[in-house]
């Protein structure tokens, strides 16, 4: 059976965030608190934001919480907490596609994360699916900007190293 392209995109997104968390484990506490103008915030806060948002998109798409209580940014989130919740995201991505092909035009009527008083939104499934990928890429790039602006190394989170790791891209052997 062929893997749906959207599933491959979401898997890459989770992989990239996992790699970034692993890279950031090498940083000092002070380095995790670095930021630069034009980015979301500190490295640590941005990583936590990526993961909480991913959980939110998946909760909307699945129509159920990934776990209870949901992951919230109501305290200073550690890298260990973000990594633990990233495992829920990884599982949620697989559950989302576990029933076969996903109907990207399916209307999502509400989210279990909506708080009393929050407006209700209806949307087609493709919107949070696309936002999942865009949002993660955007914020991971911001963390890369923070790292680079402070003279720190940045991990390669592109699709190419992911594809090579999976054996989906490799140097061709000459057959002449």
C-alpha positions in Angstrom: 0.0 0.0 0.0 1.3 3.5 -0.9 1.9 5.9 2.0 -0.3 9.1 1.6 1.9 12.1 0.8 0.4 14.1 3.6 1.3 11.4 6.1 4.9 11.6 4.9 4.9 15.3 5.4 3.6 15.0 8.9 6.1 12.3 9.7 8.9 14.6 8.4 7.6 17.4 10.6 7.7 15.3 13.7 11.2 14.0 12.8 12.4 17.5 12.3 11.1 18.6 15.7 12.6 15.5 17.4 16.0 16.3 15.8 15.7 19.9 17.0 14.8 18.9 20.5 17.8 16.5 20.5 20.1 19.2 19.2 18.8 21.7 21.9 19.6 19.2 24.7 23.2 20.1 24.0 22.5 23.8 24.9 22.9 25.4 28.3 20.0 26.7 30.2 21.1 30.2 29.3 21.3 29.3 25.6 17.7 27.8 25.6 16.6 31.3 26.8 18.1 33.1 23.8 15.9 34.9 21.3 16.2 37.5 18.5 13.7 40.2 17.3 11.2 38.9 14.9 11.0 35.4 16.3 8.3 33.8 18.5 10.3 33.9 21.7 13.0 31.9 23.4 14.3 28.6 21.9 12.7 26.7 24.8 9.3 28.5 24.6 9.2 28.1 20.8 9.8 24.4 21.0 7.0 24.0 23.5 4.8 26.1 21.3 5.4 23.9 18.3 4.5 20.8 20.2 1.4 22.2 21.9 0.2 23.5 18.6 0.8 20.1 16.9 -1.3 18.5 19.7 -4.0 21.0 19.1 -4.2 20.4 15.3 -4.3 16.7 15.9 -7.0 17.0 18.5 -9.1 18.9 16.1 -8.5 16.4 13.3 -9.1 13.4 15.5 -12.0 14.9 17.3 -10.6 13.7 20.6 -7.8 14.6 23.1 -4.5 12.9 22.5 -4.3 12.6 26.3 -5.8 14.1 29.4 -5.0 16.7 30.5 -4.0 18.4 27.3 -0.5 20.0 27.0 -0.8 23.7 27.7 1.8 26.5 27.9 0.6 27.5 31.4 4.1 27.0 32.9 7.7 27.0 31.9 7.9 23.8 29.8 11.1 21.8 29.9 12.7 20.0 27.0 11.8 16.7 28.6 8.2 17.7 28.8 8.2 18.9 25.2 9.8 15.6 24.1 7.3 13.5 26.1 4.4 15.3 24.4 6.1 15.0 21.0 5.7 11.2 21.5 1.9 11.9 21.7 2.1 13.9 18.5 3.9 11.1 16.7 1.3 8.6 17.9 -1.5 11.0 16.9 -0.2 11.4 13.4 -0.2 7.6 12.9 -3.7 7.3 14.4 -5.0 10.0 12.0 -4.0 7.9 9.0 -4.6 4.5 10.6 -8.0 4.2 9.1 -6.8 4.6 5.5 -6.9 7.7 3.3 -7.9 10.9 5.0 -10.6 13.0 3.5 -9.0 16.4 3.4 -12.3 18.1 2.5 -14.1 16.6 5.6 -15.7 19.4 7.6 -14.5 19.6 11.2 -17.2 21.1 13.3 -15.4 21.9 16.6 -12.4 21.0 18.8 -12.5 19.3 22.2 -9.9 21.9 23.2 -12.3 24.8 22.9 -12.7 26.6 26.2 -16.0 28.1 27.3 -16.5 31.5 25.7 -14.1 30.7 22.8 -15.6 31.2 19.4 -16.5 28.0 17.5 -14.8 27.4 14.2 -15.7 25.0 11.4 -13.1 24.1 8.8 -12.1 21.6 6.2 -9.5 19.1 7.4 -6.9 20.3 4.9 -6.6 23.6 6.8 -5.2 22.3 10.1 -3.2 19.6 8.2 -1.5 22.3 6.1 -1.0 24.5 9.1 0.6 21.7 11.0 3.4 21.5 8.5 3.7 25.2 7.8 3.7 26.2 11.5 6.3 23.7 12.5 8.6 24.6 9.6 8.2 28.3 10.3 9.0 28.1 14.0 11.9 25.6 13.6 13.4 28.1 11.1 13.0 30.8 13.8 15.0 28.7 16.2 17.6 28.2 13.5 17.8 32.0 13.2 18.3 32.4 16.9 21.0 29.7 17.0 22.8 31.2 14.0 22.5 34.8 15.2 24.2 33.7 18.4 27.1 31.8 16.7 25.6 28.3 17.5 25.3 25.4 15.1 22.0 24.6 13.5 20.8 21.1 12.7 19.9 20.2 9.1 16.1 19.6 9.3 15.3 19.6 5.6 13.5 16.8 3.8 16.7 15.6 2.2 18.4 14.2 5.3 15.1 12.7 6.4 14.7 11.0 3.0 18.3 9.7 3.1 17.7 8.3 6.6 14.7 6.4 5.3 16.5 5.2 2.2 14.2 7.3 -0.1 17.1 9.3 -1.4 20.6 8.2 -2.0 23.6 8.7 -4.3 23.1 6.8 -7.5 25.6 4.3 -8.5 27.0 4.5 -11.9 26.0 1.6 -14.2 28.3 2.3 -17.1 
